[in-house]
Amino acid sequence: MAFTSLRGLFCENGPEKIFDGEWKNASLHSIPHITECVQHVDLSWLPALFLVIFCPLTLYDLYRSEHARASCHSPVTYRILICVLLVIDLSCSFFHNAYSYLILNRKDTLHYLVGDCAQYIGLCLALTLLIACRNRGIVTSGVLFNYWLLMTLCGLPELRFLLERHFSAGVESDLHFCLYMIYYPLVCLELILSCFADTPSGAFIGKQTCPELSTSFLNQITFNWFTGLAVKGYKKPLERDDLWGLNERDCANNLIPQFNHYFKPELLKCQDDGKKVHGSPESKRHQPSVLMPLFKTYKFSFISGALLKLVFDLLQFVAPALLKQLISFIQDRSQPLWVGIAIASLIFIVAVFQSMILHQYFHLMFRLGMNIRSVLTSAVYSKAMNLSNNARKNRTTGEIVNLMSVDIQRLQDMTTFVMLFWSAPLQVLLSIVFLWRILGVAVIAGLMILVAMVPFNSYISVKMRDCQVTQMKHKDERMKLMSEILNGIKVLKLYAWEKSMQSTVLNIREREIDVLKRLAFLNAATTLSWACAPFLVAVLSFAVFVTIDPDNNILTPQVTFVALALFNILRFPLAIFAMIFSQAVQCRVSNKRLKAFFAEEEMDPSAVGNRSSDEALKIEDGTFTWENTEGDETLKNINLSVKRGQLVAIVGKVGSGKSSLLQAILGEMNKVSGSVNVCGSIAYVPQQAWIQNLTLRDNILFNRSYDPLFYDKVVEACALRQDLVSLPAEDLTEIGEKGINLSGGQKQRVSLARAAYSHADIVLLDDPLSAVDSHVGKHIFENVISSTTGLLSNTTRILVTHGLHYLKFCDKVVVMKGGEINEMGTYQELIAKQGAFSEFLEEFLVEETKKRGRSVSFGESAEDVSEILQEMEKVSPGRRKRIESQMSHEINIDKVLFVSLRLKGMNRSH
């Protein structure tokens, strides 16, 4: 309508006339010409309007581009020069037409001026975009390619008109003819150059770089960039080195921050433990939304996919309309042959265009699914690493593995078909509307079949959802058991528990298979119903159509073939409904499982502060618990201050809270009250060493740079030199899973070496010397831990130990009892107090004597024990005798050892 109005303003031969002459009487060799008015008004404005409407897409690409400027010899430079020539040529044409209209008073040239103005607007905008693309490193532009394609197609009628008028009618060449003969080849040349990408900038260059984004728009929409890899795979089996790397937009390090921008606020809402839902008296945790952050992150991809799917769906109904016209052409022999050729060509072009759009849609949605899988896997992994101790009790390893391998996979698979939730009903609705125009009310009979299937499939979907929930519970249970079996496979083999464990796993698997069978039957039922639906709808509709009026309702070729084409379109959405329902049920279950997992409590990141201070560690009035239950505090009234470079020992009975205090410093415990401030970085040596499946050197370096001199010092100080000699490849020997080919002492020393190599400001040592021999422990203490000779002498060290003979070398000793700090001071101060520390020493010596008995010799530690007893004797005369009496009473010590202990004591007293 808009172009008709323009033709009414600028054309003398009427706005409604499109062709010259009577086009229906034209033969194959006399295809009618499009009027000059249509050539210059409609066809000139169409490319310009397209460029004006869609240029914001190119502007958005320019805004996001961070690539370097293209080189001077790239195709875009030649395209700019050609575009400048086009502007000059068009300017000459404009002035010529303006002279004819204004000076010569030729009113029939007004539409020429209008066409020149439209093309001038388009060319100036195209020239501006080309220069901007060159400066911003844009290698190709789909908008500009389509603009030049439209310019080429819309210019063909005028080219044919001018050539036939010049060669057939014998009209002499004028200036307009000459200018257009220069203008149109330049437009074609622009289109040809647009088929090639510009020289990529340095950001694209690389052997393993995926060529998708560095190829032309034509190569992208036809997937020609993949041809090289396909040919290589045909010639030889592909190897890892043959594959391309990911594009930057698909790398996890770019995807995760974008998703976290919308997902983190959802997680923060879950931190309010007192939030109540629907007025329930029980405090429930708000469950974060997973789908909404995904949509916000990838909204442009979803919208682009929806537009592509909408265009594809609409194009499906163009083919039946063209088929109807083709059948009419065959029945009407009076129409010229070129009409049939044009209709057949349109059917082919629509099919090609439809195929290109569909494959672009699938490519976009598959890539979107992979991106969603990447960000959700990262989110689950991050959440698992930050779960609180209370939440870890409710979440097994098997369940977390299922979340990443099953539930996220279902969401990824659903991404490909998510548009069918609105696309399939739209296709059904449009099919029924067009069928109504052909078959009339007979379509209602087929529609009743679809209506009857809705309650049946709704009932099945509810049953499938229940089965899905049950199946996932069994799967979680099986994965949990399998994880425990694999972790304890050595014990299982030693005790010959294979049969019993196998029976337990198979019982769970059988229950899971029973549920899967029910799911398969339900899925088969809904698939059968929707598979039969198109056939039943077509048969019933045709039957009712003929029955209603047998005389007038005749199944002519036009009615039959067009209706069958529409029924064929109807077949896919009806057949896909079964899969949509099945996947929707699965995704709903997976979404609930993910939301419940993300709603679990996390460790408080603010539990441990990192403010700059003169003290390396300070805890004030700290109360900590492993679980969020009142009255169950593990640590109470903790007040501890550690200066930089100090060596602090933590001692106490088993279960007194020594290791828990280290966990509180690390932020692993729930802080009920108080404050914790740690100044600097922390290295932690746990009781059970964590060894990775890497080389021994990599286990020590722990992703830090290799410093050979310092590395050798660490290895020597941690008494690992002799162990390296015994290994096949020394420190390059690969260590098995969980350090299977290392002894307990070796694993502990590797863990200690890792902490020593870390250059951390604070090192937490949780009884690292318990797994090594006494002489090795002495070597490690002197060369690593000691404040005078140790490698960590300038580092703040907090040592949990049962080695009492090391306490005198510590700057401070902290005595734990019942989850509280009972005493604190230097070794000599605590001995002099005769308080809890002295009681602990006495009880410890007696307990150690009871444990060792005759099985362990006191030869190596007799001197240390005698020294401790001597220190206690100085403070409290007679106490040594009483302790030795208790020791001899608890167990009948070998007389030689006991005499040795007494003699060492007498020698020290003299």
N, C-alpha and C positions, 0 to 999 in steps of 0.2 A: 504493500500500500504506500509506503514511503517513497519508493522509486516511481510508482505511478504518479504520485503528486509532483515529484521533481520533473518527470517527463511532461506533465501538463503545463509546467511553468516555462520550460526551456525548449520545447519541441513544437513545431508547427503542424506536424502530421498526426497529432492526437496522442494522448497518453496511453491508449489501450493497444495501439498497433505495435507488434513486436517484430513480425516478419514482413519483408517486402513481397508483395504478390500473394497468390493463393497457395499456401504451403501444401495443402492436401493434394493438389494436382501436380506437385513437383515429382519428377522422376528421380532415379538414383543419381543421375549425372547432373541434375539441376536442383541441388539442395538449396532451399530459399535462404536468402541473406537476412541477417538480423539488421534491423533498421539502424541508421547512423545515430539516431537519438539514443537508442538502447546501448549502442556501443560506447558512447561518450558519457552518458549519464549513469546508467546502471552498472555497466561493466568497469567503468573507470573508478566509480566510488566504492565498489565492493572491496578491492584490495586495501584501499586507504582506510575504510571503516574497520576492516579486520585488524590492521596494524594498530590503529588507535585503541581498539577494545582490548587487544591482547598484549600490548607493549608493557603493561605493568608486570607481566610474568618475567619478561627480560630484565626490567628494572630491578625486580626482586633478586634475580640471579646476579646482577651487577653489584647489588648491595652486599650480598653474601660472599662474593668472590674475594679471595685473598691471594690470587696468583699474580705472578709478575707480568709485566707488559709484553705483548707478543713482539716477535722480531720484525724487522723491516721487510724481510723477504717472505713472510708468511702469506697465505692466500688472502687473508683479510685486508692486507695492504692493497692488493690488486682489486679487490671488491670495492674498496673505498674509492680508488681511482675511477673505476667503471661507473660507480654511483655518481661521482662528480660529473663525468661526461654525460650521464643521463639527465642530470639537473640542467646542464648547459643546453643540451638538445631540447629539453622540454621548455626551457626559457625562450629559446628561439621560436618554437612552435607557438608559445603563448603570445609573444609580441606580434607574430604574423597574424594569428587569429584576432587579436585585439585590433590590429590595424584594419583588418577586413571588416570587422563589426562596427568599429567606431568611425573610421575614415571613409571606407568604401560603402558603409551602410548596408552590409550584407547580413540581414537578420537571421539567415539560416546557419550562420557560424556561431550562434550563441552557445549551442550545446558543445561545440568544440572548446570554447573558453571554460565552460563548467567542467568538462573532462580534464582539461589541463590543470585547473585548480586542484581537483581531487588528486591527480597523480603527483602534482607538485607537493602537496601536503604529505602524501605517503613517502615520496622520495626523500624529502628533507628529514622526516622522522627516521626513515631507514638509515640515512647517512649519519645522523646523530647516534643511533644505536650501534652502528658499525664502528664508529670511532671510539665509543665508550667500551665496546667489547674488546677492541684492541688494547686499550689502556688498562683494562681490568683483567686481561688474560682469559677471556671467555673463548673457548675454542670452537664452539658451535652454538647456534640459536635456532630452536624449532620454530619460533615465531617468524623470524626473518626468512627461513627456508619456505615456510608456507606462504609468506607474503610474495616472494618471488615466484612461487609456483602459481599462485592466483594471478599475478601480473602476466605470466606467460599464457595461461589458459584464457584469461579475459581479453588478451590482445590478439588471439587467433582470429576471431571474426573480423576485426578491422583489417588484419593482414590479408585475409582471403578476399575481403571486399576490395581493397586497394589494388591487389594484384590482378584480380579478374577485371576490374574496371580499366586497368592500364593495358593489359594484354588482349582482353577479349573485346571490350567496347572501344578500344582505340583512343581512350582519353589521354591527352598529353600529360606528361609528368609535371606536377606543380611542386611548390616548396614543401607543402604538407606531406606529399608522397615521399619526397627525398628524406625529410627529417624522420619520418616513421620508419623508413627502410634502414636508417641508422639506429633508431631508438629500439626497435624490437629485437634485433640480434644482440644488442648490449644487454637487454633484459634476459634473454636466453643464456647469455654467457654468465650473468650473475647467478642464475639458477644452477648452472653447471658447477660453478665455483663453490656454491653453497652445499654441494654434495660432498665436499671434502672439508675435513677439519683443519683448523689452523695449527701451526706448529705449537705443540704443548710447551708450557713453561717448565722450569726446573722441578716444580712440585710434582709433575706427572712422570718425569723421566725416571726409569728404573727397569731392570730386567724382569722383575716379577710384578710389575705394576699392571693391574687390570686395565685393559684398553677401553672399557665401556665408556668412561667419562671423557676420554681423550679422542674419541672418534666423532664423526659427523652425526647430525641428527638423523639422516637417512640410514646410516649404519646402525644407529641405536634402535630405530623403530623396526628394522628388518632383522636385527640380531646378527648382522654380518660380522660384527666384531668377534663373534664366537667361532667363526668359520675356521680360523687358523688352528685353534686348539682341537676342533673336531677332526680336521684333516690330519693333524699330528697324531691324534688318538687312533685314527684309521690306519696310519702307516706303522705305528709301533705302540706297545702298551705304555700308557702314561705313567710317569713317575712323579714323586712329590715335587721335584725341582721344575717339572713342566707346568705346574699349576701356578696361577696368579695369586698375588696377595689380595687382601681385602681392600676395598676402597676406604678412604678415611671416614666417610660418613657411616660405614658399617662396622667400624672398629669399636670394641667395647669401651675403650677409654674415652671415646666421644659420646657414646650412647648413654652410658651410666649417669654422668652428671646431668644430662638433659632430663632423664627419668626421675632422678632424685630430687630435682627442683620441684616437681609436683608431688612426689611420693613421700618425701620427708615430712611435710606438714601433716599428712595423714597419719604417719607413725607417731608424731608428737602428740596427737590427740589420744593415743592409747596409754600415755604415761600417767594419766589421772586415775589412780586406783579407786577413788571414791565416786567415780561417775556412775550414775544409776540410769537404767534404761527402762522406759515405760513404767516408771513408778515402782519398780520391783524393790522389795526391801533388801535384796541381796545386791552387793556391789559387783557390777559387771564391767568388764573392760570393753571400751569402744573398739569395734572391729574396723580396721582401715579399709577403704575402698581400693581395689586393685584395678578394676576396669576403667574407672574415671581418670586416674593419673596416666594410664596407657593412652586413652583417647586424647587427653590434653597434650601429651608428648608428641603423638603422631597424628594429630588432627589433620594436618595437610595431606598426609599420605592416605588417611581414611577418606577425606573429601575427594582427593584425586581419584582414588579407586572407585568411589561412588559415582563420580561423573563418567568415568570410563564405562562402568557397568550400565549406567543409564543410557548412554549413547548406544552401546551394544544392544541393549534390550529394544530400544526404539528402532534400530536398524533391522532387527529381525522381522519387523512387520512391514518393512519396505519391500522385501522380496516377494511376499504374497501379492502385494499391490501391483508390483511390476509383472508378476506372473499373470495376473488377471488382464493386464494391458497386452501382454504378449499373446495370450489366448484370443483376445478380441482382435488383435492384428491378424492372426492366422485365419480367423473366421471372416474377417472383412477384407476381401481381396482388392478393394478400391484404394486402400492406403498405400502410399509409396514404400518401396523397399527400405529406404534409409530409416524409416520409423522403426521397423522391426530390428534393424541392426543397432539402432540407438538404444532400444529397450534391452536387447540382449547384452549390449556393452554395459549398460547401467547395472544389470543384474550381476555381471562379472565384477565391476568396480565396487559395488556394494559388498559383495562377498569378500573381496580382498580387503577392503577397508574394515569390514567387520572382523575378519580374522586378525588383522594387525591390532585392532583395539582390544580384542579378547586376550591376546597373548601379552600385550603390554599390561593389561589388568592383572593377569596371573603373575607376571614377573614382579610387578609392584607389590602384590599381596604376599607372595612367597618371601620376598626380601623383608617385608614388614613383619612377617611371622618369625623370621630368624632374628630380627632386631628385638622383638618382644621376648623371645626365648633368652636372648643374651642378657637383657636387663633384669628379667625376673629371676634367672639363675643367679645372677650377681646379688640381687636383693635377698634371696633365700640364703645364700652363703653368708652374706654380711649379717643377716639376722641371726643365723646359727652361731656365728662367732661372738655375738653380743648378748646372747640369751643369759638371763640371770640364773643363779643356781637353782632357784625354785622352779623356773620354767624348764630347765634341763631334765628334771625328773619326769616331766610329762611328755617330753619329746625324745623319741629314740632315734638312733642313727638310721635305722631302716625307714622310718617315716620321713625323715628329711631327704633321704635318697629318693624315695618315691615322689616327693614333691618336685624334685628337680628332673627326674627321669620320666615321670608319668603325667603328673598334673600340669606341669608347664608345657609338656609336649602336646597335651590336648588343647590348651589355649593357642598354641602355635598352629595346630592343624585347623582349628576353628577360624583363624584369621582369614584363611583362603576362602571360606564359604560364608563369612559373616554377612556379606552383602546380600546373600540369598534370602535373608530374613525379610527384606522388603522387596528385593528383586523378583523372587519367585511369585509372591502374591500379585505384584504388578504385571508380570507376564501372563498370569492366569486371568486377571481382570481384563487386560487389553485383548487377550485371545477371545474371551467370552463376548466382549463388545463387538469385535469384528465378525465373530461367528453369528452374533445376533443380526447383524446387517445382512448376512447371507442366508441363514437358516431360520431366522425369526424366533418365535417362541419355542421352537423345538429344542433350543439350547437349554431351556430350563430343565428338561428331563435329564440331560447330562450333568447339569449343575447340582441336581438333587443327590447324585452319587457322591459328589465332593462334599456336600453338606453332611451326608450320612457318615462319612469317614472321620469327621472331626471328633465326635465323642469317642469313637472306637480307638483312635490313635491317642487321644488325651488319656484314656485309661491305661493304655500300654506305656505311655511316657512316664506316668506315675509309678508303675511297677518297675520300669527300667531304672528310675532314679533310686528306688529303695534297694534294688539289687546292686546298683553301682556303689552305694554307700557300704553295703555289707561286703562286697568284693574288695574294696579298698581297705577295710578293716582287717580282713584276712591277709591281704597282701602286706600290710604294715607289720602284722604279727610274724609273717613268714620271713620278711626281710630282717626284722629285729633278731629272730632266732638264727638266721644264716650269718649275720654279722658277728654274733657271739660265738658261733661255731668256728668261723674263720679266724677270729681273734684268738681263740683258745684251741686251735687245731692240734698243737703239740700235746697239751694235756689230754685232749680227747683221744689221741692215738696211744698215749702211754697207758691210759686206763681202759682201752678197748671199748669205748662208748659209741663206736660208729653205728652199730645196729639200732641202738636205742634212739640216738639223735636222728638217724634216717627215718625211723618210724614216726617220730614226733613231727618232723618236717613234712612227711608225706600225708599225715593226718590233716595238717593245716592246708596243704595243697589240694587234698581231695575235697575239703569243704569249699575252697575257692573255686575248684572246677565245677562243683555242683551249681554254684551261683553263676558261673560263666555259661553253663548250659542253659539255665533259665534265661539269661540275657540273650543268648543266641536264638532261642525259640521266639522270644518277644521281638527281637530285631527282624527275624524271618517273617513274622506275622505282619508287622508294619510295612516291611519292604514289599511283600506280596500284595498287600492292599493297594499301595500306591503304584506298583508296577502294572496292576490290572486296570487302574483308574483310567488312563488315556484311552485304552481299547474300549472299555465299557462306555465311556462318555461319547466316543465317536459313533459306535454302533447304535447306541440308544438315541442319539441326536438325529442320525440319518433315518432311523426307523420311524421316529415320531414325525420328522419332516415330511416323509413320503406319505405317512398315514393320515396326517391332518388334511391334506388336499392333494389326492393322487393325480388330479387333472392338471393342476398348475405347478405343484411342487415337483419338478422333474430334476433328476440328478444329471444336469448337463455337464460337459467337461469343465466349463468355467466354474460352476458351483462346486463340483466334486473336487477338482484339483486344488482350488483355492482353499476350500474347507479342510482338505487333507493337509495342506501346508500349515494352516493354523492349528490343526490338531497335533501336527508334528512339533510345532513350537510349544504347545501345551504339554507335550509328553515329558520334557525335561523337568520343568518345575514340579510337576506331580510326582515324578520318580525321585526327585531329590528331596522331597519333603520327609521321607523316611529317614534319610541320613541326617537331615537338619535336626529332626526331633531327637535322634539318638545322640548326636554330638552336643546338642543343647543340654540334654540331661547330664552328659558326662562333664561338660564345661561348668555347669551349675554346681555339681559336686566338687569339682576341682577348685572352683573359685571360692567355695565355702571353706575348703581345707586350707587354701592359701591365706584367706582372711583370718582364719582362726590361728594360724601359725604366726602371721605378722602381728597379731594382737597380743602375743605372749610378752611377758615382762622382760625388759632389757636391763642390763647393768647400768647403774647411774654414772654417766660420764663426768658428772661434777663431784663424784664422791672423793676424788683425789685432785687437789689443786696443784698448779704448777707455777706459783708466783715466785718471783725472784726474792731470795732471802739469804742471810748469812749462814743459815742452818740448812744442811742438806735434807733433813727430814724433821718434821715436827707434827706430832699428833696431840691434840688437846681435847680432853674429856670425850674420847672416842668410845662409842658403843657400837658393836658390829654383830651381825647375825647372818647365818647361812640361809635362813628362811624368813619370810615376812610374817612371822607370828609373834605376838606379844608374849613377853616372859620367857623367851627362848634365846636370850643373848649369849653368844659364844664368847665374845670379848666385852669387858665392862670397864669403864672408868680408866681408859688407856691414856696416859700422858707420857709422851716420849719425845725427847729432843736429841738429835744426833748432829754434831758439827761436821763440817767438811773434812774428809780425810781420816775420820775416826774409824776404829775397828771395834764394833759393838757385838758382844756375844749374848745370845738369848738361850737360857737354860731353864729346865723345869722337868717335871715328871711327864710321862706319856699322857697325852690328852690334856695338858695344861694350857694349850693354846699357842704354842710356839710357831708352828707352821701357819696357823690361822692369822697370826699377827703379820706374817709376810704377805699372805693373801690380801689382808686388809690394806697393806701398803700398796699392793698392785691394783687395788680397786676391784678385786674379785668378790668381795663380801658386801652385803647390804649395810650401808651406814645408817644407823638409827639416829645417832646424835653425834655432836662434836665436829671437828675439822681435821683434815689431813692435808698437808702441803709437802710436796716433793719438788725439790729444786734440781732439775737436770734430768738426764736420761737414766734408765734402769736396765740392768741385766739381771736375769734370774736363773739360778741353778736349782732345779727341783730335786726332790728325793729320787724320783724315777726319771732318768734321763730320756729326753725325746730325741731320737736319732732318725734322720731322714734317709730315704733310699737314694743316697748320693755317695760320692767319694768321701773319704774321711776328711780330705782337705776342705771340700765344699761344706761339710758339716761344721767345721770350725769357722770358716770364713763367713758363712751364713749370709751370702749375697753381698759381702763387703769386698772392697778391692784387695788384691793380694800384695802384701808387703813382705818380701822374703825374709828380711832381717828380723822384723818384729815377730813374724810367724815362727821362725826358728826359736826365738826366745820363749814364746808361749809353749811350743811343743816341749822344749827342754824343761821349763818350769813345771809343767803338768805331768812330768815323768812319762811322756809318750814316746820318747826316742827309741827305747828298746822294743816297744810294741810295733813301731813302724818297720823295724828291721824284720820282724817276724811275718809281716803281711806280704802277700805276693807282689804287689806294686807299690809298697810303702804307703804314703799318704794319698796316692791316686787309686788305691784299692776301693772298689765300690762296696758300700756297706748295704747289707740286705735290709728288708723291711723290718722296722723297729729294732735295728741293730742286732739281727739274729746271729751274725758271725762275730760278735764282740762279747766279751765277758761283762759282768756287771760292773767291775772296777774300771774296765776300759771305757765303757759307755759313760760312766760318771766323770772320768777324766776328760773325755771329749766334750762333754757338756760344760765342764769347768773351763776348758781351753776356749770354747766359744764365747763364754762370758768375759774371759780375760782379753780376748782379741777384739771385743766390741768397742773398747774405749768408752765405756759407759761411765757416767758420773757416780752412780750408785750401783753396787753389786749386792744382790740378795742371795745368800748361800744357805740352802736348806739341808743341813747335815751332809755336806758333800764328801766328807772323809769317812763316812760309815761303811762304804762299800769297798774301801781299799785297805791294804795291810798297814800295820802300824808304822813301819819304816817308810813306806810310800806316803802315808799321811803326813809324817814328819817332814818329808822332802817337799811335799806340796805346800804345807803350811809355811815353811821357811822361804820358799821360792815364789809363792803366789800370794798368800794371804797376809803374811807378816808385815807389820808396820815399818820394820827396819830394813829387811832384806827382800821383801816380797815384790813381785811385779806390779801388784796393785797397791803399793804402799801409799800412793797419793790419792787413791780412790776411797770413797766412803764405802765401808764393808759392814754388812749386818749378817752375822754368822749364827745360825742355829746349830748347836753342837752338843754331843754327849761326851766329847773328849775334855775331861776336866783339866788335864795338864796343859791345855791351850789357853785357859782362862787368864792366867797371870800375864799373858802377852797382850791382852785386850785392853783398850782404853776404858771400856765400860762393860759391865756385866748386868744384864737384865734378867731377873728371876720371875718366871711366870708360875702362877698357882691358881687353879680354878678359873682361868680366863681373865685374870687380872695381873697387873704388874705388882708383885708383892714387895720386891726390893730392887734397888738399882744403885750401882756404884762401882768402884774398882774392885778387883779381886781381894786385895788386902783389906779394904774397908768392909766388905761383906763378911770376910772371915772374922774380923774384929767384932762385928755386931752380934755374932752368935744368934742370928735370927733364922729366917726361913732358908737362907742360902746354906748355912751350916747344917740345918736339918736335912736339906736336900742332898748335900754331900754325903752325910752319914747314911741316909737311906739308899743313895745310889751305890755306894761302896758295898753295902750289905747285899743289895739286889744283884749287883754284878757278880759277887762271890757266889750267890745262890745259882745264878745262871750257868756260870762256867764250870764249877766243880772241878773234877779231875780231868775233864775233857780238854781244857785249855790251860796252857801254862801261863804263869804270871811273869815269866822271865823277862819279857820286853817292857812290861809296864810296872814291875815291882818298884823301880826307882821313883816313878811318878806317883804311885800310890803312897809310897813311904813319905815323899815330899809333902803330899797333901795332909797326911796324918801328922807330920811334924809341924806344919803350919797351924793345924788345929790344936796341937798340944801346947804351942806357945801361948795361944789365947786362953785356952781352958785346960790347965794341968789335969792329967788323969783321963782326959777324954779319949786319948789314943788307945789306952789300955782297954777302955770300955768298948770302943768300936771293934778292936781286934778280937775281943771276947765274943762279941755278937757275930763277927765274921766266922770265927771258928765254931760257934754254936750252930750257925745255919747249915754249915756243911763241913764235913771232916776233910780239911785241906791237907794235902800231902805235907808231912812234917818238914821235909827238906825245903819246900817252897815257903812255908811259914817261917822257918828259921831264917831263910834268906831275906824275907821281908823285915824281920826283927833286926837282923844284923845291919841291913842298909839304914834302918832308922837309928841304931846306936852309933853307926859311923857318922851320920849327919849331926847327931847331937854333940859328938866330940869334935 
